[in-house]
Amino acid sequence: MSETSIEHIVMELVVNGGNARSMAIQAIRAAKEGHFAEADQYLQKCSESLNTAHNYQTELIQGELNGNTPAQISLLMIHAQDHLMNAMTVKDLAMEIVDLCRKLM
C-alpha cells in the first residue's frame, strides 16, 4: 500500500467518523423535539458512515497483517482513530437518548 493510500484511508476515517458523530448529535436533537422518524434517519446515516469508516479501517488492518503496510503511528492516524472511537461512543449514547425520549413522550 502506498503512502498516498494510507493517507487517503486515514482521511476517510476522519471524515466518516466526524460525519457519524454529527448525525448522532442530530438524532438526539430531533428526538428532543419528538421527531422520531427523523431521529431514526439520522441514526441510520450515522451507522452508514461508521460502516464506511470501519471498512477503511479493516482494509488498513488487513494490509498490515498481510505485511503489505508497515505499522505507521502518526499523529494523523491517532487523530483518525480518535474520531472513529468517539463517533462510535456518541452513536451508542444517541441510541439510548432517542429511546429514552420515545418513552418519555
Secondary structure, DSSP 8 states (H G I E B T S, - for coil): --HHHHHHHHHHHHHHHHHHHHHHHHHHHHHHTT-HHHHHHHHHHHHHHHHHHHHHHHHHHHHHHTTSS-----HHHHHHHHHHHHHHHHHHHHHHHHHHHHHH-
